[in-house]
Amino acid sequence: MSTRKAPLQGWGLKRQRKGGRATENVKRFLLEKFNKAVTTGNKEDPAKVAKEMRVARDESGKLCFAPEERRTAKQIASYFSRLAATQRQQKAPRELLVEQDEAISEEDFQASEIERQLQELQTAVYEEIDLKHPIDYNGHHICGLAKRGMLKSKFKVAQLKEICVLFGIEIEGPAGRKDSYVKPL
């Protein structure tokens, strides 16, 4: 009979790693990779960057990053995403980002993403409204009148000419005829 003891319960479970903030060395390394992608236009693959972190060595041949400093591909992708969001907020897509003292929290990133989506939605709504908004002239809805074919009966030639000049519409045909002004409207 063997005298081996049974392993402790949970021995096969993955240990939870205590999440810590990235060191300045890690931030600088990842920021360099991000800025390289911005200047060349070729995005870095987070998995390759994670592998590069594992094997990166300094001038003396020592590993640059301790095992607890290394980041997973998912963490790197998230960090690059936050940097890209910061870059979009600064409205400078081709400018390099400078190193920041304080890391962007996940909540801040989500809040900025929601804000960006709301702004895009608002812009889309405004553009949609502008396309359907009627053109007004002295209380008359020009779009509605044109749709119903009533521009000729509502306005005189001088008024039609004034409408076309006001909205920068070029006429088609002789200047003294209503059709010349109504047709382009």
Backbone bond lengths (Angstrom), bond angles and torsions (degrees), N, CA, C in turn:
res aa  C-N    CA-C-N  psi(-1)  N-CA   C-N-CA  omega(-1)  CA-C   N-CA-C  phi
1 M - - - 1.437 - - 1.519 110.42 -
2 S 1.307 112.23 145.55 1.461 117.52 -179.23 1.517 110.27 -90.74
3 T 1.285 115.31 153.34 1.464 120.32 -178.35 1.527 111.82 -106.76
4 R 1.322 115.52 21.13 1.470 118.47 -179.25 1.509 110.18 -72.95
5 K 1.326 114.55 142.79 1.459 120.34 176.95 1.518 109.20 -87.38
6 A 1.304 115.84 151.28 1.463 120.99 176.28 1.525 108.97 -69.63
7 P 1.342 116.93 141.78 1.470 118.64 178.80 1.535 111.30 -64.96
8 L 1.311 114.65 155.01 1.464 120.10 178.67 1.522 109.87 -64.99
9 Q 1.317 114.35 150.52 1.459 118.86 179.44 1.528 110.06 -63.08
10 G 1.344 116.10 136.65 1.454 121.89 177.72 1.510 113.93 85.79
11 W 1.331 117.56 10.23 1.457 120.89 -176.31 1.529 112.81 -62.16
12 G 1.334 117.57 -27.45 1.458 120.74 -176.78 1.527 114.19 -89.49
13 L 1.328 115.70 -6.26 1.469 118.60 -179.04 1.515 110.82 -75.88
14 K 1.310 113.79 149.72 1.455 119.87 177.65 1.521 108.77 -68.69
15 R 1.294 116.94 134.21 1.466 120.90 178.95 1.519 109.25 -76.23
16 Q 1.301 113.86 140.78 1.456 117.66 177.40 1.517 108.58 -80.95
17 R 1.316 113.32 132.17 1.458 118.38 177.82 1.508 108.67 -91.60
18 K 1.292 115.22 139.49 1.455 119.15 178.12 1.526 107.62 -76.21
19 G 1.326 115.40 120.77 1.459 119.90 -178.66 1.518 110.53 -74.18
20 G 1.283 115.35 125.81 1.457 119.61 178.67 1.508 110.23 -123.64
21 R 1.282 115.07 164.15 1.460 119.19 177.37 1.523 109.89 -71.10
22 A 1.289 114.30 150.49 1.459 119.62 178.47 1.522 109.46 -70.59
23 T 1.326 115.69 140.82 1.459 119.98 178.28 1.529 109.17 -73.70
24 E 1.311 115.05 166.32 1.471 119.93 178.78 1.526 110.67 -60.41
25 N 1.333 116.21 -35.96 1.457 121.01 179.13 1.532 110.76 -61.93
26 V 1.335 117.05 -44.08 1.467 121.95 179.49 1.518 110.03 -66.51
27 K 1.332 116.64 -45.23 1.464 120.39 179.90 1.527 110.95 -60.14
28 R 1.325 116.09 -43.16 1.465 120.43 -178.67 1.538 109.75 -64.22
29 F 1.343 116.71 -43.18 1.463 121.54 179.51 1.526 110.79 -61.08
30 L 1.336 116.82 -49.15 1.468 120.82 -178.69 1.520 111.73 -66.98
31 L 1.328 116.81 -37.57 1.464 120.74 177.95 1.526 111.05 -64.58
32 E 1.347 116.51 -38.60 1.474 119.98 176.33 1.524 110.77 -62.20
33 K 1.330 116.19 -42.27 1.470 120.54 178.98 1.528 110.36 -63.86
34 F 1.332 116.50 -42.88 1.468 120.58 179.79 1.527 110.52 -63.94
35 N 1.321 116.82 -46.78 1.468 120.79 -179.13 1.528 111.40 -65.10
36 K 1.327 117.03 -33.96 1.468 120.53 176.19 1.530 109.27 -62.48
37 A 1.327 116.03 -41.37 1.467 120.60 178.54 1.519 111.12 -65.40
38 V 1.331 116.92 -36.82 1.463 120.72 179.33 1.525 110.42 -65.94
39 T 1.321 117.01 -43.22 1.462 119.57 -176.66 1.523 112.22 -73.59
40 T 1.343 117.24 -38.52 1.470 119.49 -177.57 1.523 112.38 -86.73
41 G 1.342 117.03 -24.26 1.458 120.42 -177.54 1.517 112.63 87.45
42 N 1.338 117.72 -2.23 1.466 122.16 178.14 1.521 109.52 -102.78
43 K 1.314 116.49 114.33 1.458 120.25 -179.18 1.524 110.33 -68.25
44 E 1.313 114.85 142.91 1.455 120.73 176.29 1.524 109.19 -79.97
45 D 1.330 116.39 140.14 1.450 121.83 176.00 1.529 107.93 -80.78
46 P 1.351 118.58 121.44 1.473 120.42 -178.12 1.529 113.31 -56.78
47 A 1.324 118.28 -34.83 1.467 120.53 179.22 1.534 110.64 -65.38
48 K 1.333 116.67 -40.21 1.464 120.20 178.79 1.522 111.10 -69.02
49 V 1.343 116.20 -36.75 1.458 119.89 178.50 1.526 109.46 -66.66
50 A 1.346 117.59 -40.12 1.464 121.06 178.12 1.525 110.16 -62.16
51 K 1.327 117.36 -42.01 1.469 121.06 178.73 1.525 110.05 -65.62
52 E 1.317 115.19 -40.50 1.464 120.03 179.13 1.523 110.97 -62.89
53 M 1.338 116.48 -35.33 1.473 120.11 177.31 1.529 110.68 -63.49
54 R 1.340 116.86 -35.84 1.465 120.56 -177.89 1.529 112.18 -69.17
55 V 1.326 116.94 -31.02 1.468 119.64 -174.49 1.529 113.31 -109.46
56 A 1.328 118.32 -2.02 1.474 121.05 -176.66 1.528 110.37 -64.39
57 R 1.305 114.97 134.85 1.465 121.34 -179.93 1.520 109.54 -127.56
58 D 1.337 114.94 151.21 1.464 119.73 177.93 1.533 109.47 -87.96
59 E 1.340 116.47 -170.84 1.463 121.18 -176.01 1.525 112.73 -63.31
60 S 1.328 116.74 -31.43 1.468 119.87 -178.58 1.529 112.58 -85.16
61 G 1.333 117.69 -2.50 1.449 120.72 177.58 1.516 114.36 93.87
62 K 1.328 117.13 1.16 1.468 120.49 178.24 1.529 109.64 -80.69
63 L 1.327 115.97 153.53 1.465 120.07 174.69 1.519 109.31 -64.91
64 C 1.316 116.33 136.68 1.473 120.70 -178.66 1.526 111.90 -73.24
65 F 1.322 117.00 -32.50 1.454 120.28 -173.73 1.519 111.24 -123.91
66 A 1.319 115.50 131.73 1.458 121.33 173.68 1.526 107.95 -71.49
67 P 1.329 118.11 157.13 1.474 119.60 -178.70 1.530 113.66 -54.04
68 E 1.313 118.42 -36.15 1.473 119.93 -179.37 1.528 112.58 -75.03
69 E 1.336 117.05 -16.04 1.463 120.53 177.84 1.524 112.31 -85.89
70 R 1.302 117.40 -22.40 1.464 121.00 -175.98 1.519 110.25 -65.35
71 R 1.313 115.08 149.49 1.462 121.38 -179.23 1.523 109.27 -116.74
72 T 1.327 115.01 150.34 1.459 120.45 177.02 1.522 109.18 -80.16
73 A 1.333 115.40 166.79 1.462 120.41 179.18 1.530 110.25 -60.23
74 K 1.338 116.35 -38.48 1.465 120.28 179.91 1.533 111.28 -65.33
75 Q 1.319 117.10 -41.93 1.469 120.79 178.15 1.523 110.62 -64.72
76 I 1.317 116.37 -39.61 1.469 120.35 -179.78 1.522 109.89 -67.48
77 A 1.337 116.80 -42.76 1.466 120.25 178.28 1.522 110.25 -60.91
78 S 1.315 116.98 -41.24 1.464 121.24 178.43 1.527 110.89 -64.16
79 Y 1.322 116.55 -42.06 1.463 120.89 179.60 1.533 110.43 -64.14
80 F 1.348 116.54 -44.66 1.464 120.14 177.50 1.527 110.88 -61.42
81 S 1.318 116.56 -37.79 1.457 120.93 179.08 1.532 110.77 -64.17
82 R 1.326 116.20 -41.75 1.474 119.42 177.95 1.516 111.20 -65.58
83 L 1.340 116.65 -39.13 1.467 119.84 177.50 1.531 110.68 -64.07
84 A 1.322 116.63 -40.78 1.469 120.71 178.94 1.526 110.41 -64.40
85 A 1.342 116.97 -39.16 1.464 120.34 178.51 1.521 110.27 -65.20
86 T 1.315 116.42 -40.94 1.468 120.59 177.15 1.518 110.20 -62.53
87 Q 1.314 115.93 -40.94 1.458 120.77 179.50 1.527 110.88 -64.59
88 R 1.338 117.03 -41.40 1.472 120.39 178.09 1.521 110.54 -64.08
89 Q 1.341 117.04 -39.49 1.468 120.10 179.86 1.516 110.93 -63.79
90 Q 1.314 116.29 -35.42 1.462 120.22 179.04 1.517 111.25 -76.95
91 K 1.343 117.19 -5.50 1.466 124.41 178.68 1.524 111.62 54.69
92 A 1.328 116.12 39.18 1.453 120.83 177.53 1.523 108.22 -133.94
93 P 1.347 118.75 76.32 1.454 121.00 -172.30 1.523 115.35 -63.60
94 R 1.295 118.63 -26.40 1.465 119.49 -177.16 1.534 112.39 -105.99
95 E 1.321 118.53 6.52 1.454 120.55 177.95 1.515 109.69 -90.86
96 L 1.311 115.77 148.72 1.449 120.50 178.80 1.524 109.49 -76.62
97 L 1.315 115.41 145.93 1.458 119.90 176.40 1.516 108.36 -87.14
98 V 1.320 116.09 144.38 1.452 120.60 176.57 1.510 108.85 -95.91
99 E 1.301 115.52 156.29 1.454 120.12 -177.39 1.521 109.42 -64.60
100 Q 1.322 116.02 138.22 1.456 121.00 -179.59 1.520 108.87 -110.40
101 D 1.339 115.92 144.47 1.464 120.01 -179.33 1.520 111.22 -70.98
102 E 1.319 117.10 -38.31 1.456 120.36 -175.32 1.524 109.69 -106.97
103 A 1.313 115.94 131.99 1.468 120.35 179.56 1.524 109.71 -73.02
104 I 1.322 115.65 149.95 1.462 120.85 178.17 1.520 107.33 -80.11
105 S 1.314 116.58 125.70 1.461 119.16 -179.69 1.524 109.36 -76.78
106 E 1.323 115.73 161.32 1.467 121.21 -179.86 1.527 109.86 -62.97
107 E 1.348 116.89 -38.17 1.469 120.67 178.87 1.519 111.02 -63.78
108 D 1.332 116.86 -41.96 1.463 120.30 178.27 1.524 110.61 -63.24
109 F 1.336 115.63 -40.50 1.456 119.53 179.56 1.522 110.43 -63.65
110 Q 1.331 117.09 -45.68 1.465 120.52 -179.90 1.522 110.30 -63.68
111 A 1.323 117.61 -41.00 1.464 121.09 179.50 1.526 110.76 -63.59
112 S 1.323 117.38 -41.05 1.465 119.66 179.54 1.527 110.62 -68.57
113 E 1.330 116.92 -35.15 1.461 120.79 178.21 1.528 110.39 -66.31
114 I 1.334 117.62 -42.63 1.464 121.75 178.19 1.524 109.94 -63.82
115 E 1.316 116.93 -42.21 1.466 121.47 179.19 1.530 110.74 -61.85
116 R 1.338 116.42 -42.90 1.463 120.90 179.13 1.532 110.33 -62.59
117 Q 1.348 116.64 -43.12 1.459 120.17 179.98 1.525 111.19 -64.71
118 L 1.333 117.19 -39.12 1.464 120.51 177.99 1.527 110.93 -64.93
119 Q 1.326 116.78 -39.09 1.459 119.99 178.36 1.531 110.82 -65.75
120 E 1.327 117.13 -40.06 1.463 120.29 177.20 1.523 110.93 -63.69
121 L 1.332 116.24 -41.31 1.460 120.73 178.44 1.523 110.76 -63.64
122 Q 1.318 116.25 -44.04 1.461 121.09 179.40 1.532 110.37 -61.71
123 T 1.317 117.23 -43.11 1.462 121.39 178.82 1.523 110.75 -62.73
124 A 1.336 116.27 -42.87 1.470 120.23 179.52 1.525 110.87 -62.97
125 V 1.332 116.88 -40.33 1.465 120.64 179.02 1.522 110.28 -65.06
126 Y 1.335 116.86 -44.47 1.466 119.78 179.44 1.528 111.16 -62.17
127 E 1.324 116.92 -41.06 1.460 119.49 178.92 1.522 110.82 -64.44
128 E 1.321 116.92 -39.72 1.466 120.93 179.41 1.524 110.64 -65.35
129 I 1.317 116.92 -41.93 1.469 120.96 179.73 1.523 110.44 -65.10
130 D 1.326 116.58 -42.37 1.460 120.29 -179.23 1.518 111.42 -60.37
131 L 1.339 117.53 -36.06 1.455 120.00 -179.36 1.522 111.83 -68.72
132 K 1.316 118.26 -32.17 1.454 121.42 -175.76 1.526 112.82 -99.34
133 H 1.315 117.70 -7.57 1.457 121.31 -177.34 1.528 109.85 -68.17
134 P 1.338 118.36 129.95 1.466 120.04 -178.22 1.530 111.86 -71.22
135 I 1.306 115.03 150.95 1.466 120.79 174.62 1.526 106.92 -84.92
136 D 1.320 115.80 122.77 1.461 120.83 -178.98 1.521 110.41 -102.26
137 Y 1.328 114.74 141.65 1.463 121.48 174.37 1.520 106.67 -143.94
138 N 1.317 117.05 113.63 1.475 123.55 -179.93 1.528 112.03 49.96
139 G 1.323 116.92 42.90 1.460 120.83 177.47 1.512 114.57 82.56
140 H 1.315 118.48 0.67 1.462 121.94 178.47 1.525 109.31 -102.35
141 H 1.324 116.57 134.98 1.465 121.66 175.91 1.525 108.23 -86.60
142 I 1.334 114.60 102.05 1.463 121.27 -175.08 1.531 111.04 -61.30
143 C 1.337 117.24 -41.14 1.478 120.21 -178.84 1.531 110.93 -61.10
144 G 1.326 116.14 -46.18 1.467 120.18 -179.63 1.518 112.20 -64.15
145 L 1.347 116.49 -42.14 1.467 120.30 178.96 1.533 111.12 -65.40
146 A 1.345 116.16 -39.77 1.460 119.67 179.73 1.519 110.28 -66.07
147 K 1.318 116.00 -38.60 1.463 120.51 179.92 1.534 111.50 -63.67
148 R 1.320 115.42 -38.18 1.471 120.10 -179.16 1.527 112.31 -87.64
149 G 1.354 118.07 -2.53 1.462 121.59 178.46 1.517 113.11 73.31
150 M 1.316 117.54 30.83 1.464 121.30 -175.30 1.523 113.78 -107.66
151 L 1.337 118.85 7.49 1.462 120.16 -178.84 1.522 112.06 -64.02
152 K 1.309 118.11 -40.33 1.473 121.30 -178.37 1.519 111.16 -62.72
153 S 1.314 116.59 -40.89 1.466 119.33 -175.61 1.532 112.10 -79.60
154 K 1.310 119.74 -23.92 1.468 122.88 -177.09 1.522 113.24 -84.66
155 F 1.336 117.02 -34.95 1.463 120.45 -171.11 1.524 111.75 -121.23
156 K 1.346 113.46 152.48 1.458 121.09 173.19 1.526 108.00 -88.56
157 V 1.322 117.37 169.06 1.463 122.40 -177.78 1.521 110.67 -57.89
158 A 1.333 117.59 -42.67 1.468 121.30 -178.26 1.529 110.82 -61.65
159 Q 1.351 116.94 -40.34 1.453 120.58 179.83 1.531 110.96 -69.03
160 L 1.332 116.56 -42.06 1.459 119.98 177.59 1.532 111.07 -61.27
161 K 1.340 115.22 -39.13 1.463 120.36 177.86 1.526 109.95 -63.25
162 E 1.325 116.89 -43.54 1.464 122.29 179.50 1.533 111.02 -62.30
163 I 1.330 117.15 -40.42 1.474 121.45 178.40 1.531 110.02 -62.82
164 C 1.315 116.28 -46.37 1.468 120.36 -179.15 1.530 111.35 -63.53
165 V 1.340 116.98 -40.78 1.463 120.87 178.68 1.529 109.64 -66.27
166 L 1.330 117.02 -43.29 1.460 122.64 -178.31 1.531 111.75 -59.10
167 F 1.326 116.53 -41.70 1.463 120.58 -176.98 1.531 113.49 -98.79
168 G 1.342 117.09 6.95 1.460 121.35 176.17 1.514 114.03 67.47
169 I 1.328 117.16 36.00 1.466 121.85 -178.42 1.524 108.60 -99.50
170 E 1.339 115.98 128.24 1.463 120.65 178.92 1.527 109.22 -81.85
171 I 1.332 115.04 141.94 1.473 119.46 -178.62 1.517 110.67 -87.17
172 E 1.337 113.58 159.31 1.464 120.17 178.48 1.522 108.21 -120.99
173 G 1.311 117.39 109.73 1.463 120.92 177.93 1.514 112.36 110.99
174 P 1.370 116.55 -167.75 1.475 121.67 -177.79 1.538 111.10 -64.84
175 A 1.342 116.38 144.33 1.462 122.02 -175.46 1.520 113.21 -71.20
176 G 1.318 120.72 -20.41 1.452 122.60 -176.45 1.528 114.46 -89.62
177 R 1.299 119.34 3.06 1.464 121.47 -175.93 1.532 111.12 -112.37
178 K 1.339 116.69 140.52 1.458 122.16 179.08 1.528 112.11 -61.71
179 D 1.326 116.53 -37.81 1.473 120.67 -179.23 1.518 112.18 -57.79
180 S 1.331 117.17 -33.53 1.453 121.80 -179.06 1.524 111.48 -63.37
181 Y 1.335 116.94 -30.75 1.461 122.15 -179.12 1.522 111.89 -93.52
182 V 1.326 117.40 -34.60 1.470 122.12 -175.58 1.520 110.68 -72.43
183 K 1.326 116.71 -39.90 1.456 121.14 -175.18 1.553 112.80 -56.78
184 P 1.339 120.15 -48.23 1.464 118.66 -179.99 1.533 114.19 -71.67
185 L 1.347 116.94 -21.80 1.457 119.53 179.25 1.511 109.41 -72.94
